[in-house]
Amino acid sequence: MATKIISFILLALSTTTIATTVAAACSSSDQAALLSLKTALSEPYIGIFNTWTASTDCCTKWYGISCDPTNGRVAGIDLRGESEDPVIQKAGKAGYMTGSISETVCKLDGLSSLVIADWKAITGTIPSCIPSTLSNLHILDLTGNRLSGSLPGDIGSLSRLTVLNLADNLITGLIPASIINLKSLTHLDLRNNRLSGPLPSGFQQLGKLSRALLGRNQITGSIPTSIGNLHRLADLDLSLNQLTGSIPDQLGQLPVLSSLNLDGNRLSGSIPASLLSSTGINILNVSRNSLQGEIPDVFGKNSYFTLLDLSYNNLKGAVPKSLVSTRYIGHLDLSHNHLCGKIPVGSLFDSLSADTFIGNDCLCGLPLLTTC
């Protein structure tokens, strides 16, 4: 009897092992799509595609490929030209890849993560089929290439997307209106492209967004006050664009905002007091705009800035005396404005150089050589 029980257990284990092995094997259609993707790309120095051969299982043997163990479908492509991966580290150089991203990537409809990033020379456009076919996609990261053309107009169809990173490319055109439909999005990085036009109306609908990085583009129009409804937003970068209008007071009321970069635009009006009295913002750069008025004297003992840059504006009046009471300011720049009067005395100012205050109308006192 015991022998029969043991035989039954061994048979069950054997059956389970076979089933697991079959489930883990890469599907033939996915393997064909990957080989087609490989054909359109060329990576001559590191050899990351050396393992991509028709005779091996793409789920277990191919570099940068992961699969869903339950069905053997390709779930992830992770090819990064700059990473701590031993293959990249052993090469002793950053990756370099040419070619384009083939539309055959859209045949991999089980993908939840598509990362082909930091290869510097991949050209062509973002496959237009991605939004309509890769409905399971959570991560789309194509940063650091030379992709051109526009963003797919139906990018908002990727309802499960949490990360959209297309920074450091040559993408042109408008930010599609449909982007506001990405309700699961937490990380948006479109920096250093050639995007133009205004921010889409309804941007506040991206309620889970924690990082919105849109600097170094050609975005025009004003900053929507509705961004103040993005209560999870911690990092907002709209620097080096062509934005006009005033800075919404609502930005200073965002509960977890810690970094705000608006430098290098055409913003006017005054600096909202809420930005300077906020105890959460520790990086604030509004330099190189056309901001006017006095600097609000609203700093306090809980003010903590690793960077506070108000330089190259049209600010007037005195240096706020309340700056003396701040807990910490790592880098302060008030240069090239129209400030006047005596620079306050306090421990904060003891370590500052004259560069902090140069280019103003009539400031005096240390660290400047002009006496009062």
Secondary structure in CASP SS format (residue, H / E / C, confidence):
PFRMAT SS
TARGET T0000
AUTHOR 0000-0000-0000
METHOD secondary structure of the structure
MODEL  1
M C 1.00
A H 1.00
T H 1.00
K H 1.00
I H 1.00
I H 1.00
S H 1.00
F H 1.00
I H 1.00
L H 1.00
L H 1.00
A H 1.00
L H 1.00
S H 1.00
T H 1.00
T H 1.00
T H 1.00
I H 1.00
A H 1.00
T H 1.00
T H 1.00
V H 1.00
A H 1.00
A H 1.00
A C 1.00
C C 1.00
S C 1.00
S H 1.00
S H 1.00
D H 1.00
Q H 1.00
A H 1.00
A H 1.00
L H 1.00
L H 1.00
S H 1.00
L H 1.00
K H 1.00
T H 1.00
A C 1.00
L E 1.00
S E 1.00
E C 1.00
P C 1.00
Y C 1.00
I C 1.00
G C 1.00
I C 1.00
F C 1.00
N C 1.00
T C 1.00
W C 1.00
T C 1.00
A C 1.00
S C 1.00
T C 1.00
D C 1.00
C C 1.00
C C 1.00
T C 1.00
K C 1.00
W C 1.00
Y C 1.00
G C 1.00
I E 1.00
S E 1.00
C E 1.00
D C 1.00
P C 1.00
T C 1.00
N C 1.00
G C 1.00
R C 1.00
V E 1.00
A E 1.00
G E 1.00
I E 1.00
D E 1.00
L E 1.00
R E 1.00
G C 1.00
E C 1.00
S C 1.00
E C 1.00
D C 1.00
P H 1.00
V H 1.00
I H 1.00
Q H 1.00
K H 1.00
A H 1.00
G C 1.00
K C 1.00
A C 1.00
G C 1.00
Y C 1.00
M E 1.00
T E 1.00
G E 1.00
S E 1.00
I C 1.00
S C 1.00
E H 1.00
T H 1.00
V H 1.00
C H 1.00
K H 1.00
L C 1.00
D C 1.00
G C 1.00
L C 1.00
S C 1.00
S E 1.00
L E 1.00
V E 1.00
I E 1.00
A E 1.00
D C 1.00
W C 1.00
K E 1.00
A C 1.00
I C 1.00
T E 1.00
G C 1.00
T E 1.00
I C 1.00
P C 1.00
S C 1.00
C C 1.00
I H 1.00
P H 1.00
S H 1.00
T H 1.00
L C 1.00
S C 1.00
N C 1.00
L C 1.00
H C 1.00
I E 1.00
L E 1.00
D E 1.00
L C 1.00
T C 1.00
G C 1.00
N C 1.00
R C 1.00
L C 1.00
S E 1.00
G C 1.00
S E 1.00
L C 1.00
P C 1.00
G C 1.00
D C 1.00
I H 1.00
G H 1.00
S H 1.00
L C 1.00
S C 1.00
R C 1.00
L C 1.00
T C 1.00
V E 1.00
L E 1.00
N E 1.00
L C 1.00
A C 1.00
D C 1.00
N C 1.00
L C 1.00
I C 1.00
T E 1.00
G E 1.00
L E 1.00
I C 1.00
P C 1.00
A H 1.00
S H 1.00
I H 1.00
I H 1.00
N H 1.00
L C 1.00
K C 1.00
S C 1.00
L C 1.00
T C 1.00
H E 1.00
L E 1.00
D E 1.00
L C 1.00
R C 1.00
N C 1.00
N C 1.00
R E 1.00
L E 1.00
S E 1.00
G E 1.00
P C 1.00
L C 1.00
P C 1.00
S C 1.00
G C 1.00
F H 1.00
Q H 1.00
Q H 1.00
L C 1.00
G C 1.00
K C 1.00
L C 1.00
S C 1.00
R E 1.00
A E 1.00
L E 1.00
L C 1.00
G C 1.00
R C 1.00
N C 1.00
Q E 1.00
I E 1.00
T C 1.00
G C 1.00
S C 1.00
I C 1.00
P C 1.00
T H 1.00
S H 1.00
I H 1.00
G H 1.00
N H 1.00
L C 1.00
H C 1.00
R C 1.00
L C 1.00
A C 1.00
D E 1.00
L E 1.00
D E 1.00
L C 1.00
S C 1.00
L C 1.00
N C 1.00
Q C 1.00
L C 1.00
T C 1.00
G C 1.00
S C 1.00
I C 1.00
P C 1.00
D H 1.00
Q H 1.00
L H 1.00
G H 1.00
Q H 1.00
L C 1.00
P C 1.00
V C 1.00
L C 1.00
S C 1.00
S E 1.00
L E 1.00
N E 1.00
L C 1.00
D C 1.00
G C 1.00
N C 1.00
R C 1.00
L C 1.00
S C 1.00
G C 1.00
S C 1.00
I C 1.00
P C 1.00
A H 1.00
S H 1.00
L H 1.00
L H 1.00
S H 1.00
S C 1.00
T C 1.00
G C 1.00
I C 1.00
N C 1.00
I E 1.00
L E 1.00
N E 1.00
V C 1.00
S C 1.00
R C 1.00
N C 1.00
S C 1.00
L C 1.00
Q E 1.00
G E 1.00
E E 1.00
I C 1.00
P C 1.00
D C 1.00
V C 1.00
F C 1.00
G C 1.00
K C 1.00
N C 1.00
S C 1.00
Y E 1.00
F E 1.00
T C 1.00
L E 1.00
L E 1.00
D E 1.00
L C 1.00
S C 1.00
Y C 1.00
N C 1.00
N E 1.00
L E 1.00
K E 1.00
G E 1.00
A C 1.00
V C 1.00
P C 1.00
K H 1.00
S H 1.00
L H 1.00
V H 1.00
S H 1.00
T C 1.00
R C 1.00
Y E 1.00
I E 1.00
G C 1.00
H C 1.00
L E 1.00
D E 1.00
L C 1.00
S C 1.00
H C 1.00
N C 1.00
H E 1.00
L E 1.00
C E 1.00
G E 1.00
K E 1.00
I C 1.00
P C 1.00
V C 1.00
G C 1.00
S H 1.00
L H 1.00
F H 1.00
D H 1.00
S C 1.00
L C 1.00
S C 1.00
A H 1.00
D H 1.00
T H 1.00
F C 1.00
I C 1.00
G C 1.00
N C 1.00
D C 1.00
C E 1.00
L E 1.00
C E 1.00
G C 1.00
L C 1.00
P C 1.00
L C 1.00
L C 1.00
T C 1.00
T C 1.00
C C 1.00
END
